[in-house]
């Protein structure tokens, strides 16, 4: 015999599959974008890559130099 709380939990878990799949798809898309960006960055000339890294450090530091 299954009580009401267990039934609610089972219904929630069964319904949660669609959200889990959507989350996986979003994660895969983020991974694809990250890999594409890494590939693009790897093809930059050294000076341009250094400038991009400098800009990133500045942004992470809150705009302070």
VOBA-1610 file (N, C-alpha, C; in pm, whole numbers, padded with zeros to 5 digits, always signed):
BEGIN
Unk+00084-00119+00000Unk+00000+00000+00000Unk+00089+00125+00000Unk+00054+00222-00081Unk+00129+00347-00092Unk+00047+00460-00034Unk+00107+00538+00056Unk+00032+00648+00118Unk+00032+00770+00026Unk-00045+00871+00065Unk-00061+00991-00018Unk+00071+01064-00043Unk+00154+01075+00060Unk+00284+01142+00043Unk+00371+01069-00057Unk+00369+00937-00051Unk+00448+00858-00146Unk+00393+00874-00287Unk+00261+00877-00300Unk+00200+00899-00432Unk+00238+01035-00488Unk+00236+01136-00404Unk+00276+01270-00449Unk+00422+01272-00493Unk+00506+01206-00415Unk+00648+01200-00451Unk+00667+01129-00584Unk+00598+01017-00603Unk+00610+00942-00728Unk+00562+01025-00847Unk+00451+01096-00830Unk+00401+01180-00938Unk+00500+01292-00972Unk+00557+01352-00868Unk+00655+01458-00888Unk+00778+01403-00962Unk+00829+01291-00918Unk+00947+01232-00982Unk+00919+01194-01127Unk+00802+01139-01153Unk+00768+01101-01290Unk+00756+01223-01380Unk+00698+01330-01327Unk+00680+01453-01404Unk+00812+01527-01425Unk+00906+01508-01335Unk+01034+01579-01338Unk+01124+01535-01454Unk+01091+01427-01522Unk+01174+01378-01632Unk+01191+01483-01741Unk+01083+01550-01778Unk+01091+01651-01884Unk+01186+01764-01845Unk+01179+01807-01719Unk+01269+01913-01673Unk+01413+01865-01673Unk+01434+01741-01636Unk+01570+01686-01634Unk+01627+01680-01776Unk+01546+01637-01871Unk+01591+01631-02010Unk+01622+01771-02062Unk+01537+01867-02031Unk+01561+02004-02074Unk+01691+02057-02013Unk+01716+02025-01888Unk+01840+02067-01823Unk+01962+02005-01889Unk+01952+01879-01926Unk+02063+01814-01996Unk+02088+01877-02132Unk+01981+01907-02205Unk+01996+01969-02336Unk+02062+02107-02322Unk+02022+02183-02221Unk+02082+02314-02199Unk+02230+02301-02164Unk+02262+02202-02081Unk+02401+02180-02043Unk+02486+02140-02164Unk+02431+02055-02249Unk+02504+02015-02370Unk+02527+02134-02463Unk+02429+02221-02474Unk+02445+02339-02559Unk+02552+02432-02501Unk+02553+02450-02369Unk+02658+02531-02306Unk+02795+02471-02332Unk+02805+02338-02323Unk+02932+02270-02348Unk+02976+02291-02493Unk+02883+02282-02585Unk+02916+02304-02727Unk+02966+02446-02750Unk+02899+02545-02689Unk+02942+02684-02704Unk+03080+02706-02642Unk+03104+02644-02526Unk+03234+02658-02460Unk+03345+02598-02545Unk+03319+02482-02601Unk+03421+02418-02686Unk+03445+02500-02813Unk+03341+02555-02870Unk+03356+02638-02990Unk+03438+02763-02958Unk+03412+02821-02842Unk+03487+02940-02801Unk+03634+02905-02778Unk+03661+02791-02715Unk+03799+02748-02693Unk+03872+02729-02825Unk+03804+02670-02922Unk+03864+02649-03053Unk+03894+02782-03120Unk+03799+02876-03111Unk+03820+03009-03171Unk+03935+03082-03104Unk+03942+03075-02970Unk+04050+03141-02898Unk+04186+03080-02933Unk+04189+02949-02951Unk+04315+02882-02984Unk+04369+02927-03119Unk+04281+02977-03206Unk+04323+03021-03338Unk+04362+03167-03345Unk+04350+03240-03234Unk+04384+03382-03234Unk+04535+03402-03234Unk+04580+03512-03293Unk+04722+03546-03280Unk+04754+03572-03132Unk+04878+03547-03092Unk+04918+03556-02952Unk+04886+03692-02892Unk+04913+03799-02962Unk+04889+03934-02908Unk+04740+03957-02883Unk+04657+03912-02972Unk+04512+03928-02955Unk+04462+03844-02837Unk+04516+03724-02822Unk+04478+03638-02710Unk+04521+03701-02578Unk+04642+03757-02572Unk+04687+03825-02450Unk+04593+03940-02415Unk+04552+04017-02516Unk+04460+04129-02492Unk+04325+04078-02441Unk+04276+03970-02498Unk+04150+03912-02453Unk+04161+03867-02308Unk+04272+03804-02272Unk+04293+03760-02134Unk+04304+03879-02038Unk+04369+03985-02083Unk+04379+04106-02001Unk+04240+04163-01977Unk+04158+04170-02081Unk+04021+04222-02067Unk+03941+04135-01971Unk+03959+04004-01979Unk+03888+03912-01891Unk+03929+03933-01745Unk+04060+03948-01721Unk+04107+03973-01585Unk+04049+04103-01531Unk+04046+04206-01615Unk+03992+04335-01574Unk+03844+04322-01538Unk+03770+04250-01621Unk+03627+04229-01594Unk+03605+04152-01465Unk+03686+04050-01442Unk+03671+03970-01318Unk+03709+04050-01195Unk+03798+04146-01213Unk+03839+04230-01099Unk+03742+04346-01077Unk+03633+04348-01150Unk+03534+04454-01133Unk+03572+04583-01200Unk+03651+04572-01306Unk+03687+04690-01380Unk+03811+04762-01330Unk+03865+04714-01216Unk+03988+04776-01164Unk+04106+04729-01247Unk+04202+04815-01262Unk+04323+04779-01336Unk+04429+04734-01240
//
